[in-house]
Amino acid sequence: MAVSGGVPERDGPVRAATRAVPEYGFFIGGEWQEAAETMPVTHKYTGETLARVGVASREDVRRAVDAAERAFREQRPSPRERAAWLLRTAELI
């Protein structure tokens, strides 16, 4: 492993150029959704692209909010369950 300017160069320029860069969309409603547009996530010191992540559109945000609201309604604990959780939390504190 070579060191350049105090930053380790793990793969060198040739290997870094041939490595596949992972691409991530959005996790909405329990499923991965593809993003229409992505942007790079780069290493602060080397500038190497580590991954590409989705850029959310208004529609992506709307789908995520709708899915979160559905999950909240469907998974809402009963008053008894909330009380038990709060009492257990208080014991731990």
OpenMM code with the backbone's topology and positions (N, CA, C; nanometers):
from openmm import Vec3, app, unit

residues = "MET ALA VAL SER GLY GLY VAL PRO GLU ARG ASP GLY PRO VAL ARG ALA ALA THR ARG ALA VAL PRO GLU TYR GLY PHE PHE ILE GLY GLY GLU TRP GLN GLU ALA ALA GLU THR MET PRO VAL THR HIS LYS TYR THR GLY GLU THR LEU ALA ARG VAL GLY VAL ALA SER ARG GLU ASP VAL ARG ARG ALA VAL ASP ALA ALA GLU ARG ALA PHE ARG GLU GLN ARG PRO SER PRO ARG GLU ARG ALA ALA TRP LEU LEU ARG THR ALA GLU LEU ILE".split()
positions = [
    Vec3(0.0856, -0.1180, 0.0000),
    Vec3(0.0000, 0.0000, 0.0000),
    Vec3(0.0893, 0.1231, 0.0000),
    Vec3(0.0791, 0.2042, -0.1012),
    Vec3(0.1572, 0.3271, -0.1126),
    Vec3(0.0867, 0.4389, -0.0376),
    Vec3(0.1648, 0.5375, 0.0043),
    Vec3(0.1075, 0.6520, 0.0733),
    Vec3(0.1450, 0.7774, -0.0030),
    Vec3(0.0467, 0.8592, -0.0340),
    Vec3(0.0699, 0.9823, -0.1080),
    Vec3(0.0095, 1.0974, -0.0300),
    Vec3(0.0915, 1.1894, 0.0165),
    Vec3(0.0409, 1.3055, 0.0891),
    Vec3(-0.0285, 1.2678, 0.2191),
    Vec3(0.0136, 1.1580, 0.2828),
    Vec3(-0.0459, 1.1159, 0.4091),
    Vec3(-0.1730, 1.0340, 0.3923),
    Vec3(-0.2153, 1.0100, 0.2669),
    Vec3(-0.3367, 0.9328, 0.2414),
    Vec3(-0.2986, 0.8018, 0.1745),
    Vec3(-0.3361, 0.6866, 0.2331),
    Vec3(-0.3022, 0.5587, 0.1702),
    Vec3(-0.3706, 0.5437, 0.0351),
    Vec3(-0.2948, 0.4938, -0.0622),
    Vec3(-0.3516, 0.4631, -0.1932),
    Vec3(-0.3682, 0.3119, -0.1985),
    Vec3(-0.4871, 0.2642, -0.1703),
    Vec3(-0.5104, 0.1207, -0.1595),
    Vec3(-0.5017, 0.0489, -0.2927),
    Vec3(-0.5652, 0.1020, -0.3945),
    Vec3(-0.5770, 0.0274, -0.5190),
    Vec3(-0.4959, 0.0854, -0.6334),
    Vec3(-0.4535, 0.2068, -0.6225),
    Vec3(-0.3828, 0.2696, -0.7320),
    Vec3(-0.4807, 0.3119, -0.8401),
    Vec3(-0.4372, 0.3956, -0.9327),
    Vec3(-0.5275, 0.4527, -1.0317),
    Vec3(-0.5857, 0.3515, -1.1298),
    Vec3(-0.5107, 0.2476, -1.1685),
    Vec3(-0.5614, 0.1530, -1.2680),
    Vec3(-0.6718, 0.0675, -1.2082),
    Vec3(-0.6492, 0.0116, -1.0915),
    Vec3(-0.7480, -0.0759, -1.0300),
    Vec3(-0.8728, 0.0018, -0.9906),
    Vec3(-0.8575, 0.1223, -0.9393),
    Vec3(-0.9728, 0.2033, -0.8999),
    Vec3(-1.0610, 0.2331, -1.0200),
    Vec3(-1.0015, 0.2512, -1.1369),
    Vec3(-1.0787, 0.2839, -1.2563),
    Vec3(-1.1600, 0.1649, -1.3049),
    Vec3(-1.1176, 0.0421, -1.2747),
    Vec3(-1.1877, -0.0758, -1.3241),
    Vec3(-1.2857, -0.1333, -1.2226),
    Vec3(-1.2852, -0.0852, -1.1002),
    Vec3(-1.3736, -0.1374, -0.9967),
    Vec3(-1.5167, -0.0892, -1.0206),
    Vec3(-1.6127, -0.1792, -1.0043),
    Vec3(-1.7538, -0.1422, -1.0197),
    Vec3(-1.7964, -0.0534, -0.9030),
    Vec3(-1.8695, 0.0497, -0.9340),
    Vec3(-1.9181, 0.1422, -0.8321),
    Vec3(-2.0637, 0.1048, -0.8007),
    Vec3(-2.0936, 0.0745, -0.6731),
    Vec3(-2.2316, 0.0388, -0.6392),
    Vec3(-2.3261, 0.1572, -0.6586),
    Vec3(-2.4493, 0.1263, -0.6972),
    Vec3(-2.5495, 0.2296, -0.7190),
    Vec3(-2.6712, 0.1977, -0.6314),
    Vec3(-2.7191, 0.2977, -0.5597),
    Vec3(-2.8309, 0.2789, -0.4681),
    Vec3(-2.9455, 0.3713, -0.5045),
    Vec3(-3.0650, 0.3139, -0.5031),
    Vec3(-3.1866, 0.3927, -0.5239),
    Vec3(-3.2459, 0.4284, -0.3888),
    Vec3(-3.3748, 0.3971, -0.3734),
    Vec3(-3.4466, 0.4323, -0.2497),
    Vec3(-3.5137, 0.3079, -0.1925),
    Vec3(-3.5162, 0.2988, -0.0600),
    Vec3(-3.5865, 0.1897, 0.0074),
    Vec3(-3.7209, 0.2457, 0.0527),
    Vec3(-3.8252, 0.2150, -0.0234),
    Vec3(-3.9576, 0.2718, 0.0008),
    Vec3(-4.0579, 0.1579, 0.0143),
    Vec3(-4.1335, 0.1599, 0.1224),
    Vec3(-4.2365, 0.0583, 0.1412),
    Vec3(-4.1820, -0.0825, 0.1497),
    Vec3(-4.0615, -0.0978, 0.2029),
    Vec3(-4.0022, -0.2300, 0.2193),
    Vec3(-3.9365, -0.2864, 0.0942),
    Vec3(-3.9236, -0.2041, -0.0104),
    Vec3(-3.8621, -0.2502, -0.1346),
    Vec3(-3.7664, -0.1454, -0.1897),
    Vec3(-3.6605, -0.1944, -0.2559),
    Vec3(-3.5681, -0.1033, -0.3227),
    Vec3(-3.6318, -0.0523, -0.4506),
    Vec3(-3.6251, 0.0776, -0.4717),
    Vec3(-3.6780, 0.1430, -0.5915),
    Vec3(-3.5614, 0.2042, -0.6684),
    Vec3(-3.5646, 0.1920, -0.7992),
    Vec3(-3.4611, 0.2535, -0.8814),
    Vec3(-3.4793, 0.4044, -0.8863),
    Vec3(-3.3697, 0.4757, -0.8884),
    Vec3(-3.3739, 0.6221, -0.8993),
    Vec3(-3.3551, 0.6620, -1.0453),
    Vec3(-3.4335, 0.7589, -1.0908),
    Vec3(-3.4197, 0.8074, -1.2280),
    Vec3(-3.2885, 0.8819, -1.2468),
    Vec3(-3.2419, 0.9470, -1.1400),
    Vec3(-3.1179, 1.0244, -1.1453),
    Vec3(-3.0325, 0.9886, -1.0241),
    Vec3(-2.9008, 0.9802, -1.0438),
    Vec3(-2.8100, 0.9523, -0.9325),
    Vec3(-2.7004, 1.0576, -0.9279),
    Vec3(-2.6316, 1.0606, -0.8139),
    Vec3(-2.5174, 1.1503, -0.7974),
    Vec3(-2.4047, 1.0728, -0.7299),
    Vec3(-2.2801, 1.1109, -0.7549),
    Vec3(-2.1684, 1.0372, -0.6962),
    Vec3(-2.1452, 1.0734, -0.5498),
    Vec3(-2.0974, 0.9734, -0.4746),
    Vec3(-2.0467, 0.9941, -0.3388),
    Vec3(-1.8968, 0.9735, -0.3509),
    Vec3(-1.8189, 1.0760, -0.3197),
    Vec3(-1.6747, 1.0688, -0.3416),
    Vec3(-1.5958, 1.0695, -0.2115),
    Vec3(-1.4788, 1.0095, -0.2177),
    Vec3(-1.3866, 1.0081, -0.1048),
    Vec3(-1.3333, 1.1500, -0.0860),
    Vec3(-1.3344, 1.1965, 0.0359),
    Vec3(-1.2969, 1.3356, 0.0656),
    Vec3(-1.1550, 1.3699, 0.0218),
    Vec3(-1.0631, 1.2768, 0.0358),
    Vec3(-0.9226, 1.3079, 0.0080),
    Vec3(-0.8745, 1.2649, -0.1298),
    Vec3(-0.9262, 1.1541, -0.1803),
    Vec3(-0.8763, 1.1038, -0.3083),
    Vec3(-0.9636, 1.1437, -0.4265),
    Vec3(-1.0889, 1.1810, -0.3991),
    Vec3(-1.1813, 1.2137, -0.5062),
    Vec3(-1.2395, 1.0909, -0.5744),
    Vec3(-1.2030, 0.9721, -0.5277),
    Vec3(-1.2526, 0.8472, -0.5847),
    Vec3(-1.4044, 0.8373, -0.5635),
    Vec3(-1.4763, 0.7935, -0.6662),
    Vec3(-1.6201, 0.7723, -0.6526),
    Vec3(-1.6414, 0.6400, -0.5806),
    Vec3(-1.7049, 0.6460, -0.4641),
    Vec3(-1.7278, 0.5270, -0.3823),
    Vec3(-1.8604, 0.4601, -0.4162),
    Vec3(-1.9594, 0.5400, -0.4518),
    Vec3(-2.0925, 0.4881, -0.4855),
    Vec3(-2.1686, 0.5970, -0.5588),
    Vec3(-2.2845, 0.5592, -0.6099),
    Vec3(-2.3780, 0.6554, -0.6669),
    Vec3(-2.5092, 0.6363, -0.5921),
    Vec3(-2.5707, 0.7473, -0.5509),
    Vec3(-2.6958, 0.7414, -0.4752),
    Vec3(-2.8047, 0.8187, -0.5482),
    Vec3(-2.9278, 0.7795, -0.5226),
    Vec3(-3.0405, 0.8414, -0.5899),
    Vec3(-3.0632, 0.9852, -0.5486),
    Vec3(-3.1072, 1.0649, -0.6439),
    Vec3(-3.1501, 1.2024, -0.6203),
    Vec3(-3.3024, 1.1970, -0.6247),
    Vec3(-3.3655, 1.2279, -0.5128),
    Vec3(-3.5108, 1.2122, -0.5020),
    Vec3(-3.5866, 1.3230, -0.5751),
    Vec3(-3.6850, 1.2808, -0.6524),
    Vec3(-3.7766, 1.3759, -0.7165),
    Vec3(-3.8946, 1.3997, -0.6221),
    Vec3(-3.9804, 1.4923, -0.6564),
    Vec3(-4.1012, 1.5157, -0.5757),
    Vec3(-4.1844, 1.3875, -0.5658),
    Vec3(-4.1932, 1.3151, -0.6760),
    Vec3(-4.2716, 1.1902, -0.6763),
    Vec3(-4.2080, 1.0850, -0.5851),
    Vec3(-4.0746, 1.0742, -0.5843),
    Vec3(-4.0062, 0.9809, -0.4947),
    Vec3(-4.0375, 1.0148, -0.3491),
    Vec3(-4.0318, 1.1431, -0.3162),
    Vec3(-4.0597, 1.1871, -0.1788),
    Vec3(-4.2052, 1.1570, -0.1434),
    Vec3(-4.2968, 1.1843, -0.2344),
    Vec3(-4.4392, 1.1575, -0.2099),
    Vec3(-4.4621, 1.0093, -0.1829),
    Vec3(-4.3995, 0.9202, -0.2646),
    Vec3(-4.4138, 0.7764, -0.2428),
    Vec3(-4.3574, 0.7352, -0.1077),
    Vec3(-4.2451, 0.7928, -0.0681),
    Vec3(-4.1836, 0.7597, 0.0613),
    Vec3(-4.2715, 0.8056, 0.1772),
    Vec3(-4.3265, 0.9255, 0.1674),
    Vec3(-4.4137, 0.9770, 0.2733),
    Vec3(-4.5405, 0.8932, 0.2822),
    Vec3(-4.6005, 0.8598, 0.1691),
    Vec3(-4.7205, 0.7755, 0.1690),
    Vec3(-4.6933, 0.6403, 0.2329),
    Vec3(-4.5794, 0.5794, 0.1990),
    Vec3(-4.5429, 0.4491, 0.2565),
    Vec3(-4.5202, 0.4602, 0.4068),
    Vec3(-4.4586, 0.5684, 0.4514),
    Vec3(-4.4343, 0.5876, 0.5945),
    Vec3(-4.5656, 0.6076, 0.6696),
    Vec3(-4.6579, 0.6834, 0.6115),
    Vec3(-4.7880, 0.7037, 0.6755),
    Vec3(-4.8652, 0.5721, 0.6854),
    Vec3(-4.8614, 0.4903, 0.5794),
    Vec3(-4.9280, 0.3593, 0.5833),
    Vec3(-4.8670, 0.2715, 0.6913),
    Vec3(-4.7347, 0.2682, 0.6971),
    Vec3(-4.6666, 0.1856, 0.7973),
    Vec3(-4.7013, 0.2321, 0.9384),
    Vec3(-4.7091, 0.3621, 0.9589),
    Vec3(-4.7421, 0.4152, 1.0909),
    Vec3(-4.8819, 0.3706, 1.1327),
    Vec3(-4.9776, 0.3803, 1.0410),
    Vec3(-5.1154, 0.3396, 1.0728),
    Vec3(-5.1244, 0.1896, 1.0996),
    Vec3(-5.0562, 0.1101, 1.0179),
    Vec3(-5.0642, -0.0356, 1.0293),
    Vec3(-4.9868, -0.0907, 1.1478),
    Vec3(-4.8820, -0.0246, 1.1892),
    Vec3(-4.7955, -0.0781, 1.2940),
    Vec3(-4.8051, -0.0002, 1.4244),
    Vec3(-4.9050, 0.0811, 1.4379),
    Vec3(-4.9181, 0.1631, 1.5575),
    Vec3(-4.9459, 0.0741, 1.6791),
    Vec3(-4.8674, 0.0872, 1.7862),
    Vec3(-4.8896, 0.0037, 1.9052),
    Vec3(-5.0143, 0.0489, 1.9822),
    Vec3(-5.0711, -0.0451, 2.0544),
    Vec3(-5.1874, -0.0135, 2.1373),
    Vec3(-5.1414, 0.0684, 2.2578),
    Vec3(-5.2357, 0.1337, 2.3276),
    Vec3(-5.1978, 0.2073, 2.4490),
    Vec3(-5.1269, 0.1172, 2.5508),
    Vec3(-5.1709, -0.0067, 2.5646),
    Vec3(-5.1066, -0.1006, 2.6584),
    Vec3(-4.9627, -0.1288, 2.6169),
    Vec3(-4.9396, -0.1478, 2.4864),
    Vec3(-4.8038, -0.1732, 2.4372),
    Vec3(-4.7142, -0.0510, 2.4569),
    Vec3(-4.7688, 0.0678, 2.4308),
    Vec3(-4.6901, 0.1909, 2.4522),
    Vec3(-4.6549, 0.2075, 2.5995),
    Vec3(-4.7509, 0.1804, 2.6891),
    Vec3(-4.7251, 0.1927, 2.8335),
    Vec3(-4.6158, 0.0953, 2.8771),
    Vec3(-4.6223, -0.0273, 2.8296),
    Vec3(-4.5204, -0.1267, 2.8651),
    Vec3(-4.3830, -0.0828, 2.8164),
    Vec3(-4.3779, -0.0284, 2.6946),
    Vec3(-4.2509, 0.0187, 2.6398),
    Vec3(-4.1958, 0.1342, 2.7227),
    Vec3(-4.2818, 0.2290, 2.7596),
    Vec3(-4.2377, 0.3439, 2.8398),
    Vec3(-4.1901, 0.3005, 2.9782),
    Vec3(-4.2625, 0.2074, 3.0406),
    Vec3(-4.2205, 0.1580, 3.1721),
    Vec3(-4.0858, 0.0868, 3.1629),
    Vec3(-4.0675, 0.0066, 3.0607),
    Vec3(-3.9391, -0.0625, 3.0419),
    Vec3(-3.8265, 0.0376, 3.0173),
    Vec3(-3.8533, 0.1409, 2.9403),
    Vec3(-3.7543, 0.2461, 2.9149),
    Vec3(-3.7165, 0.3164, 3.0446),
    Vec3(-3.8179, 0.3460, 3.1265),
    Vec3(-3.7927, 0.4119, 3.2553),
    Vec3(-3.7064, 0.3252, 3.3459),
    Vec3(-3.7306, 0.1941, 3.3460),
    Vec3(-3.6478, 0.1026, 3.4266),
    Vec3(-3.5019, 0.1056, 3.3823),
    Vec3(-3.4808, 0.1147, 3.2539),
    Vec3(-3.3449, 0.1141, 3.2015),
    Vec3(-3.2708, 0.2442, 3.2300),
    Vec3(-3.3463, 0.3516, 3.2436),
    Vec3(-3.2848, 0.4817, 3.2703),
    Vec3(-3.2490, 0.4876, 3.4167),
] * unit.nanometer
topology = app.Topology()
chain = topology.addChain("A")
for resn in residues:
    res = topology.addResidue(resn, chain)
    for name in ("N", "CA", "C"):
        topology.addAtom(name, app.Element.getBySymbol(name[0]), res)
